[in-house]
Amino acid sequence: MVLTPPLLRRIALNALNQETTYKRSLRQKMKRTAMDNDYMIQVLNSCFIDDILDSSKSLCQA
């Protein structure tokens, strides 16, 4: 499977939409993710860890 830039962007946007601890707009979440590594890890965990535990969903689908 080749991860093209549009596919990576879609995965990142779905991960940001799925993360619910920071109740802000998508644009503000993107900025915070770029500046705060701890928040970036939290976003990735909310996307991938939940999906590994619940294998009935595909990755990062909101």
mmCIF file of the N, C-alpha and C atoms, coordinates in Angstrom:
data_MODEL
# 
_entry.id   MODEL 
# 
loop_
_atom_site.group_PDB 
_atom_site.id 
_atom_site.type_symbol 
_atom_site.label_atom_id 
_atom_site.label_alt_id 
_atom_site.label_comp_id 
_atom_site.label_asym_id 
_atom_site.label_entity_id 
_atom_site.label_seq_id 
_atom_site.pdbx_PDB_ins_code 
_atom_site.Cartn_x 
_atom_site.Cartn_y 
_atom_site.Cartn_z 
_atom_site.occupancy 
_atom_site.B_iso_or_equiv 
_atom_site.pdbx_formal_charge 
_atom_site.auth_seq_id 
_atom_site.auth_comp_id 
_atom_site.auth_asym_id 
_atom_site.auth_atom_id 
_atom_site.pdbx_PDB_model_num 
ATOM 1   N N  . MET A 1 1  ? 0.842   -1.179 0.000  1.00 0.00 ? 1  MET A N  1 
ATOM 2   C CA . MET A 1 1  ? 0.000   0.000  0.000  1.00 0.00 ? 1  MET A CA 1 
ATOM 3   C C  . MET A 1 1  ? 0.884   1.239  0.000  1.00 0.00 ? 1  MET A C  1 
ATOM 4   N N  . VAL A 1 2  ? 0.683   2.092  -0.968 1.00 0.00 ? 2  VAL A N  1 
ATOM 5   C CA . VAL A 1 2  ? 1.449   3.323  -1.084 1.00 0.00 ? 2  VAL A CA 1 
ATOM 6   C C  . VAL A 1 2  ? 0.668   4.447  -0.419 1.00 0.00 ? 2  VAL A C  1 
ATOM 7   N N  . LEU A 1 3  ? 1.319   5.149  0.501  1.00 0.00 ? 3  LEU A N  1 
ATOM 8   C CA . LEU A 1 3  ? 0.671   6.268  1.186  1.00 0.00 ? 3  LEU A CA 1 
ATOM 9   C C  . LEU A 1 3  ? 0.995   7.559  0.439  1.00 0.00 ? 3  LEU A C  1 
ATOM 10  N N  . THR A 1 4  ? 0.077   7.986  -0.384 1.00 0.00 ? 4  THR A N  1 
ATOM 11  C CA . THR A 1 4  ? 0.263   9.222  -1.125 1.00 0.00 ? 4  THR A CA 1 
ATOM 12  C C  . THR A 1 4  ? -0.062  10.403 -0.221 1.00 0.00 ? 4  THR A C  1 
ATOM 13  N N  . PRO A 1 5  ? 0.419   11.606 -0.544 1.00 0.00 ? 5  PRO A N  1 
ATOM 14  C CA . PRO A 1 5  ? 0.133   12.774 0.294  1.00 0.00 ? 5  PRO A CA 1 
ATOM 15  C C  . PRO A 1 5  ? -1.358  13.017 0.552  1.00 0.00 ? 5  PRO A C  1 
ATOM 16  N N  . PRO A 1 6  ? -2.264  12.869 -0.436 1.00 0.00 ? 6  PRO A N  1 
ATOM 17  C CA . PRO A 1 6  ? -3.684  13.068 -0.106 1.00 0.00 ? 6  PRO A CA 1 
ATOM 18  C C  . PRO A 1 6  ? -4.212  12.039 0.894  1.00 0.00 ? 6  PRO A C  1 
ATOM 19  N N  . LEU A 1 7  ? -3.702  10.822 0.821  1.00 0.00 ? 7  LEU A N  1 
ATOM 20  C CA . LEU A 1 7  ? -4.134  9.792  1.766  1.00 0.00 ? 7  LEU A CA 1 
ATOM 21  C C  . LEU A 1 7  ? -3.624  10.098 3.172  1.00 0.00 ? 7  LEU A C  1 
ATOM 22  N N  . LEU A 1 8  ? -2.371  10.525 3.273  1.00 0.00 ? 8  LEU A N  1 
ATOM 23  C CA . LEU A 1 8  ? -1.827  10.902 4.579  1.00 0.00 ? 8  LEU A CA 1 
ATOM 24  C C  . LEU A 1 8  ? -2.589  12.082 5.173  1.00 0.00 ? 8  LEU A C  1 
ATOM 25  N N  . ARG A 1 9  ? -2.951  13.043 4.328  1.00 0.00 ? 9  ARG A N  1 
ATOM 26  C CA . ARG A 1 9  ? -3.716  14.198 4.796  1.00 0.00 ? 9  ARG A CA 1 
ATOM 27  C C  . ARG A 1 9  ? -5.068  13.751 5.331  1.00 0.00 ? 9  ARG A C  1 
ATOM 28  N N  . ARG A 1 10 ? -5.732  12.849 4.646  1.00 0.00 ? 10 ARG A N  1 
ATOM 29  C CA . ARG A 1 10 ? -7.045  12.357 5.075  1.00 0.00 ? 10 ARG A CA 1 
ATOM 30  C C  . ARG A 1 10 ? -6.944  11.619 6.410  1.00 0.00 ? 10 ARG A C  1 
ATOM 31  N N  . ILE A 1 11 ? -5.893  10.822 6.577  1.00 0.00 ? 11 ILE A N  1 
ATOM 32  C CA . ILE A 1 11 ? -5.687  10.117 7.842  1.00 0.00 ? 11 ILE A CA 1 
ATOM 33  C C  . ILE A 1 11 ? -5.459  11.114 8.972  1.00 0.00 ? 11 ILE A C  1 
ATOM 34  N N  . ALA A 1 12 ? -4.643  12.144 8.714  1.00 0.00 ? 12 ALA A N  1 
ATOM 35  C CA . ALA A 1 12 ? -4.368  13.157 9.735  1.00 0.00 ? 12 ALA A CA 1 
ATOM 36  C C  . ALA A 1 12 ? -5.629  13.935 10.099 1.00 0.00 ? 12 ALA A C  1 
ATOM 37  N N  . LEU A 1 13 ? -6.429  14.313 9.115  1.00 0.00 ? 13 LEU A N  1 
ATOM 38  C CA . LEU A 1 13 ? -7.659  15.054 9.392  1.00 0.00 ? 13 LEU A CA 1 
ATOM 39  C C  . LEU A 1 13 ? -8.655  14.204 10.167 1.00 0.00 ? 13 LEU A C  1 
ATOM 40  N N  . ASN A 1 14 ? -8.763  12.928 9.823  1.00 0.00 ? 14 ASN A N  1 
ATOM 41  C CA . ASN A 1 14 ? -9.653  12.039 10.565 1.00 0.00 ? 14 ASN A CA 1 
ATOM 42  C C  . ASN A 1 14 ? -9.184  11.870 12.003 1.00 0.00 ? 14 ASN A C  1 
ATOM 43  N N  . ALA A 1 15 ? -7.869  11.794 12.219 1.00 0.00 ? 15 ALA A N  1 
ATOM 44  C CA . ALA A 1 15 ? -7.332  11.669 13.574 1.00 0.00 ? 15 ALA A CA 1 
ATOM 45  C C  . ALA A 1 15 ? -7.659  12.914 14.386 1.00 0.00 ? 15 ALA A C  1 
ATOM 46  N N  . LEU A 1 16 ? -7.522  14.093 13.787 1.00 0.00 ? 16 LEU A N  1 
ATOM 47  C CA . LEU A 1 16 ? -7.845  15.336 14.493 1.00 0.00 ? 16 LEU A CA 1 
ATOM 48  C C  . LEU A 1 16 ? -9.336  15.432 14.797 1.00 0.00 ? 16 LEU A C  1 
ATOM 49  N N  . ASN A 1 17 ? -10.158 15.003 13.881 1.00 0.00 ? 17 ASN A N  1 
ATOM 50  C CA . ASN A 1 17 ? -11.599 15.041 14.125 1.00 0.00 ? 17 ASN A CA 1 
ATOM 51  C C  . ASN A 1 17 ? -12.016 14.056 15.210 1.00 0.00 ? 17 ASN A C  1 
ATOM 52  N N  . GLN A 1 18 ? -11.323 12.956 15.330 1.00 0.00 ? 18 GLN A N  1 
ATOM 53  C CA . GLN A 1 18 ? -11.679 11.931 16.309 1.00 0.00 ? 18 GLN A CA 1 
ATOM 54  C C  . GLN A 1 18 ? -11.233 12.314 17.716 1.00 0.00 ? 18 GLN A C  1 
ATOM 55  N N  . GLU A 1 19 ? -10.194 13.123 17.863 1.00 0.00 ? 19 GLU A N  1 
ATOM 56  C CA . GLU A 1 19 ? -9.680  13.532 19.164 1.00 0.00 ? 19 GLU A CA 1 
ATOM 57  C C  . GLU A 1 19 ? -10.630 14.562 19.776 1.00 0.00 ? 19 GLU A C  1 
ATOM 58  N N  . THR A 1 20 ? -11.113 14.304 20.990 1.00 0.00 ? 20 THR A N  1 
ATOM 59  C CA . THR A 1 20 ? -12.167 15.146 21.560 1.00 0.00 ? 20 THR A CA 1 
ATOM 60  C C  . THR A 1 20 ? -11.785 15.864 22.842 1.00 0.00 ? 20 THR A C  1 
ATOM 61  N N  . THR A 1 21 ? -10.552 15.747 23.328 1.00 0.00 ? 21 THR A N  1 
ATOM 62  C CA . THR A 1 21 ? -10.209 16.404 24.585 1.00 0.00 ? 21 THR A CA 1 
ATOM 63  C C  . THR A 1 21 ? -9.990  17.899 24.424 1.00 0.00 ? 21 THR A C  1 
ATOM 64  N N  . TYR A 1 22 ? -9.650  18.350 23.230 1.00 0.00 ? 22 TYR A N  1 
ATOM 65  C CA . TYR A 1 22 ? -9.397  19.759 22.948 1.00 0.00 ? 22 TYR A CA 1 
ATOM 66  C C  . TYR A 1 22 ? -10.526 20.254 22.057 1.00 0.00 ? 22 TYR A C  1 
ATOM 67  N N  . LYS A 1 23 ? -11.517 20.912 22.639 1.00 0.00 ? 23 LYS A N  1 
ATOM 68  C CA . LYS A 1 23 ? -12.723 21.332 21.926 1.00 0.00 ? 23 LYS A CA 1 
ATOM 69  C C  . LYS A 1 23 ? -12.477 22.649 21.187 1.00 0.00 ? 23 LYS A C  1 
ATOM 70  N N  . ARG A 1 24 ? -11.825 22.561 20.061 1.00 0.00 ? 24 ARG A N  1 
ATOM 71  C CA . ARG A 1 24 ? -11.543 23.730 19.231 1.00 0.00 ? 24 ARG A CA 1 
ATOM 72  C C  . ARG A 1 24 ? -11.783 23.368 17.772 1.00 0.00 ? 24 ARG A C  1 
ATOM 73  N N  . SER A 1 25 ? -11.619 24.365 16.914 1.00 0.00 ? 25 SER A N  1 
ATOM 74  C CA . SER A 1 25 ? -11.803 24.118 15.490 1.00 0.00 ? 25 SER A CA 1 
ATOM 75  C C  . SER A 1 25 ? -10.667 23.245 14.959 1.00 0.00 ? 25 SER A C  1 
ATOM 76  N N  . LEU A 1 26 ? -10.891 22.690 13.799 1.00 0.00 ? 26 LEU A N  1 
ATOM 77  C CA . LEU A 1 26 ? -9.885  21.835 13.173 1.00 0.00 ? 26 LEU A CA 1 
ATOM 78  C C  . LEU A 1 26 ? -8.598  22.619 12.919 1.00 0.00 ? 26 LEU A C  1 
ATOM 79  N N  . ARG A 1 27 ? -8.734  23.854 12.512 1.00 0.00 ? 27 ARG A N  1 
ATOM 80  C CA . ARG A 1 27 ? -7.566  24.696 12.247 1.00 0.00 ? 27 ARG A CA 1 
ATOM 81  C C  . ARG A 1 27 ? -6.749  24.917 13.522 1.00 0.00 ? 27 ARG A C  1 
ATOM 82  N N  . GLN A 1 28 ? -7.429  25.169 14.636 1.00 0.00 ? 28 GLN A N  1 
ATOM 83  C CA . GLN A 1 28 ? -6.721  25.362 15.903 1.00 0.00 ? 28 GLN A CA 1 
ATOM 84  C C  . GLN A 1 28 ? -6.077  24.068 16.384 1.00 0.00 ? 28 GLN A C  1 
ATOM 85  N N  . LYS A 1 29 ? -6.748  22.944 16.156 1.00 0.00 ? 29 LYS A N  1 
ATOM 86  C CA . LYS A 1 29 ? -6.150  21.655 16.508 1.00 0.00 ? 29 LYS A CA 1 
ATOM 87  C C  . LYS A 1 29 ? -4.898  21.396 15.675 1.00 0.00 ? 29 LYS A C  1 
ATOM 88  N N  . MET A 1 30 ? -4.932  21.752 14.393 1.00 0.00 ? 30 MET A N  1 
ATOM 89  C CA . MET A 1 30 ? -3.770  21.559 13.530 1.00 0.00 ? 30 MET A CA 1 
ATOM 90  C C  . MET A 1 30 ? -2.588  22.388 14.020 1.00 0.00 ? 30 MET A C  1 
ATOM 91  N N  . LYS A 1 31 ? -2.851  23.633 14.405 1.00 0.00 ? 31 LYS A N  1 
ATOM 92  C CA . LYS A 1 31 ? -1.779  24.500 14.903 1.00 0.00 ? 31 LYS A CA 1 
ATOM 93  C C  . LYS A 1 31 ? -1.201  23.960 16.203 1.00 0.00 ? 31 LYS A C  1 
ATOM 94  N N  . ARG A 1 32 ? -2.078  23.528 17.109 1.00 0.00 ? 32 ARG A N  1 
ATOM 95  C CA . ARG A 1 32 ? -1.600  22.999 18.388 1.00 0.00 ? 32 ARG A CA 1 
ATOM 96  C C  . ARG A 1 32 ? -0.793  21.724 18.174 1.00 0.00 ? 32 ARG A C  1 
ATOM 97  N N  . THR A 1 33 ? -1.238  20.882 17.266 1.00 0.00 ? 33 THR A N  1 
ATOM 98  C CA . THR A 1 33 ? -0.520  19.647 16.976 1.00 0.00 ? 33 THR A CA 1 
ATOM 99  C C  . THR A 1 33 ? 0.874   19.946 16.433 1.00 0.00 ? 33 THR A C  1 
ATOM 100 N N  . ALA A 1 34 ? 0.988   20.978 15.616 1.00 0.00 ? 34 ALA A N  1 
ATOM 101 C CA . ALA A 1 34 ? 2.281   21.340 15.040 1.00 0.00 ? 34 ALA A CA 1 
ATOM 102 C C  . ALA A 1 34 ? 3.244   21.884 16.094 1.00 0.00 ? 34 ALA A C  1 
ATOM 103 N N  . MET A 1 35 ? 2.713   22.521 17.140 1.00 0.00 ? 35 MET A N  1 
ATOM 104 C CA . MET A 1 35 ? 3.563   23.154 18.142 1.00 0.00 ? 35 MET A CA 1 
ATOM 105 C C  . MET A 1 35 ? 3.791   22.306 19.392 1.00 0.00 ? 35 MET A C  1 
ATOM 106 N N  . ASP A 1 36 ? 2.934   21.340 19.655 1.00 0.00 ? 36 ASP A N  1 
ATOM 107 C CA . ASP A 1 36 ? 2.978   20.599 20.912 1.00 0.00 ? 36 ASP A CA 1 
ATOM 108 C C  . ASP A 1 36 ? 3.097   19.101 20.626 1.00 0.00 ? 36 ASP A C  1 
ATOM 109 N N  . ASN A 1 37 ? 4.278   18.547 20.859 1.00 0.00 ? 37 ASN A N  1 
ATOM 110 C CA . ASN A 1 37 ? 4.501   17.126 20.575 1.00 0.00 ? 37 ASN A CA 1 
ATOM 111 C C  . ASN A 1 37 ? 3.649   16.218 21.441 1.00 0.00 ? 37 ASN A C  1 
ATOM 112 N N  . ASP A 1 38 ? 3.399   16.615 22.689 1.00 0.00 ? 38 ASP A N  1 
ATOM 113 C CA . ASP A 1 38 ? 2.561   15.794 23.563 1.00 0.00 ? 38 ASP A CA 1 
ATOM 114 C C  . ASP A 1 38 ? 1.137   15.706 23.030 1.00 0.00 ? 38 ASP A C  1 
ATOM 115 N N  . TYR A 1 39 ? 0.622   16.813 22.515 1.00 0.00 ? 39 TYR A N  1 
ATOM 116 C CA . TYR A 1 39 ? -0.723  16.795 21.936 1.00 0.00 ? 39 TYR A CA 1 
ATOM 117 C C  . TYR A 1 39 ? -0.742  15.954 20.655 1.00 0.00 ? 39 TYR A C  1 
ATOM 118 N N  . MET A 1 40 ? 0.331   16.018 19.873 1.00 0.00 ? 40 MET A N  1 
ATOM 119 C CA . MET A 1 40 ? 0.405   15.212 18.652 1.00 0.00 ? 40 MET A CA 1 
ATOM 120 C C  . MET A 1 40 ? 0.334   13.724 18.995 1.00 0.00 ? 40 MET A C  1 
ATOM 121 N N  . ILE A 1 41 ? 1.032   13.322 20.029 1.00 0.00 ? 41 ILE A N  1 
ATOM 122 C CA . ILE A 1 41 ? 0.990   11.917 20.456 1.00 0.00 ? 41 ILE A CA 1 
ATOM 123 C C  . ILE A 1 41 ? -0.411  11.558 20.930 1.00 0.00 ? 41 ILE A C  1 
ATOM 124 N N  . GLN A 1 42 ? -1.065  12.481 21.629 1.00 0.00 ? 42 GLN A N  1 
ATOM 125 C CA . GLN A 1 42 ? -2.433  12.244 22.100 1.00 0.00 ? 42 GLN A CA 1 
ATOM 126 C C  . GLN A 1 42 ? -3.391  12.055 20.924 1.00 0.00 ? 42 GLN A C  1 
ATOM 127 N N  . VAL A 1 43 ? -3.237  12.859 19.884 1.00 0.00 ? 43 VAL A N  1 
ATOM 128 C CA . VAL A 1 43 ? -4.082  12.738 18.688 1.00 0.00 ? 43 VAL A CA 1 
ATOM 129 C C  . VAL A 1 43 ? -3.849  11.394 18.008 1.00 0.00 ? 43 VAL A C  1 
ATOM 130 N N  . LEU A 1 44 ? -2.594  11.015 17.858 1.00 0.00 ? 44 LEU A N  1 
ATOM 131 C CA . LEU A 1 44 ? -2.284  9.731  17.221 1.00 0.00 ? 44 LEU A CA 1 
ATOM 132 C C  . LEU A 1 44 ? -2.795  8.571  18.047 1.00 0.00 ? 44 LEU A C  1 
ATOM 133 N N  . ASN A 1 45 ? -2.699  8.670  19.365 1.00 0.00 ? 45 ASN A N  1 
ATOM 134 C CA . ASN A 1 45 ? -3.220  7.612  20.224 1.00 0.00 ? 45 ASN A CA 1 
ATOM 135 C C  . ASN A 1 45 ? -4.737  7.506  20.108 1.00 0.00 ? 45 ASN A C  1 
ATOM 136 N N  . SER A 1 46 ? -5.421  8.624  20.030 1.00 0.00 ? 46 SER A N  1 
ATOM 137 C CA . SER A 1 46 ? -6.882  8.578  19.938 1.00 0.00 ? 46 SER A CA 1 
ATOM 138 C C  . SER A 1 46 ? -7.325  7.926  18.634 1.00 0.00 ? 46 SER A C  1 
ATOM 139 N N  . CYS A 1 47 ? -6.498  8.015  17.621 1.00 0.00 ? 47 CYS A N  1 
ATOM 140 C CA . CYS A 1 47 ? -6.841  7.431  16.330 1.00 0.00 ? 47 CYS A CA 1 
ATOM 141 C C  . CYS A 1 47 ? -6.462  5.964  16.257 1.00 0.00 ? 47 CYS A C  1 
ATOM 142 N N  . PHE A 1 48 ? -5.213  5.650  16.516 1.00 0.00 ? 48 PHE A N  1 
ATOM 143 C CA . PHE A 1 48 ? -4.712  4.315  16.243 1.00 0.00 ? 48 PHE A CA 1 
ATOM 144 C C  . PHE A 1 48 ? -4.944  3.326  17.374 1.00 0.00 ? 48 PHE A C  1 
ATOM 145 N N  . ILE A 1 49 ? -4.797  3.730  18.606 1.00 0.00 ? 49 ILE A N  1 
ATOM 146 C CA . ILE A 1 49 ? -4.952  2.791  19.718 1.00 0.00 ? 49 ILE A CA 1 
ATOM 147 C C  . ILE A 1 49 ? -6.394  2.306  19.822 1.00 0.00 ? 49 ILE A C  1 
ATOM 148 N N  . ASP A 1 50 ? -7.366  3.214  19.695 1.00 0.00 ? 50 ASP A N  1 
ATOM 149 C CA . ASP A 1 50 ? -8.770  2.824  19.752 1.00 0.00 ? 50 ASP A CA 1 
ATOM 150 C C  . ASP A 1 50 ? -9.116  1.850  18.634 1.00 0.00 ? 50 ASP A C  1 
ATOM 151 N N  . ASP A 1 51 ? -8.546  2.053  17.449 1.00 0.00 ? 51 ASP A N  1 
ATOM 152 C CA . ASP A 1 51 ? -8.863  1.192  16.320 1.00 0.00 ? 51 ASP A CA 1 
ATOM 153 C C  . ASP A 1 51 ? -8.204  -0.170 16.430 1.00 0.00 ? 51 ASP A C  1 
ATOM 154 N N  . ILE A 1 52 ? -7.066  -0.230 17.095 1.00 0.00 ? 52 ILE A N  1 
ATOM 155 C CA . ILE A 1 52 ? -6.432  -1.535 17.294 1.00 0.00 ? 52 ILE A CA 1 
ATOM 156 C C  . ILE A 1 52 ? -7.268  -2.356 18.267 1.00 0.00 ? 52 ILE A C  1 
ATOM 157 N N  . LEU A 1 53 ? -7.811  -1.686 19.291 1.00 0.00 ? 53 LEU A N  1 
ATOM 158 C CA . LEU A 1 53 ? -8.625  -2.395 20.271 1.00 0.00 ? 53 LEU A CA 1 
ATOM 159 C C  . LEU A 1 53 ? -9.972  -2.811 19.688 1.00 0.00 ? 53 LEU A C  1 
ATOM 160 N N  . ASP A 1 54 ? -10.513 -2.008 18.770 1.00 0.00 ? 54 ASP A N  1 
ATOM 161 C CA . ASP A 1 54 ? -11.790 -2.317 18.127 1.00 0.00 ? 54 ASP A CA 1 
ATOM 162 C C  . ASP A 1 54 ? -11.516 -2.564 16.651 1.00 0.00 ? 54 ASP A C  1 
ATOM 163 N N  . SER A 1 55 ? -11.218 -3.791 16.293 1.00 0.00 ? 55 SER A N  1 
ATOM 164 C CA . SER A 1 55 ? -10.782 -4.095 14.934 1.00 0.00 ? 55 SER A CA 1 
ATOM 165 C C  . SER A 1 55 ? -11.922 -4.087 13.920 1.00 0.00 ? 55 SER A C  1 
ATOM 166 N N  . SER A 1 56 ? -13.156 -3.834 14.357 1.00 0.00 ? 56 SER A N  1 
ATOM 167 C CA . SER A 1 56 ? -14.270 -3.794 13.415 1.00 0.00 ? 56 SER A CA 1 
ATOM 168 C C  . SER A 1 56 ? -14.290 -2.497 12.608 1.00 0.00 ? 56 SER A C  1 
ATOM 169 N N  . LYS A 1 57 ? -13.587 -1.449 13.092 1.00 0.00 ? 57 LYS A N  1 
ATOM 170 C CA . LYS A 1 57 ? -13.518 -0.179 12.373 1.00 0.00 ? 57 LYS A CA 1 
ATOM 171 C C  . LYS A 1 57 ? -12.220 -0.108 11.585 1.00 0.00 ? 57 LYS A C  1 
ATOM 172 N N  . SER A 1 58 ? -12.230 0.619  10.468 1.00 0.00 ? 58 SER A N  1 
ATOM 173 C CA . SER A 1 58 ? -10.996 0.875  9.763  1.00 0.00 ? 58 SER A CA 1 
ATOM 174 C C  . SER A 1 58 ? -10.292 2.048  10.450 1.00 0.00 ? 58 SER A C  1 
ATOM 175 N N  . LEU A 1 59 ? -9.021  2.255  10.121 1.00 0.00 ? 59 LEU A N  1 
ATOM 176 C CA . LEU A 1 59 ? -8.228  3.245  10.815 1.00 0.00 ? 59 LEU A CA 1 
ATOM 177 C C  . LEU A 1 59 ? -8.764  4.660  10.623 1.00 0.00 ? 59 LEU A C  1 
ATOM 178 N N  . CYS A 1 60 ? -8.887  5.371  11.717 1.00 0.00 ? 60 CYS A N  1 
ATOM 179 C CA . CYS A 1 60 ? -9.180  6.803  11.775 1.00 0.00 ? 60 CYS A CA 1 
ATOM 180 C C  . CYS A 1 60 ? -10.489 7.213  11.119 1.00 0.00 ? 60 CYS A C  1 
ATOM 181 N N  . GLN A 1 61 ? -11.496 6.405  11.162 1.00 0.00 ? 61 GLN A N  1 
ATOM 182 C CA . GLN A 1 61 ? -12.777 6.803  10.615 1.00 0.00 ? 61 GLN A CA 1 
ATOM 183 C C  . GLN A 1 61 ? -13.621 7.419  11.709 1.00 0.00 ? 61 GLN A C  1 
ATOM 184 N N  . ALA A 1 62 ? -14.021 8.649  11.510 1.00 0.00 ? 62 ALA A N  1 
ATOM 185 C CA . ALA A 1 62 ? -14.830 9.354  12.518 1.00 0.00 ? 62 ALA A CA 1 
ATOM 186 C C  . ALA A 1 62 ? -16.285 8.992  12.397 1.00 0.00 ? 62 ALA A C  1 
# 
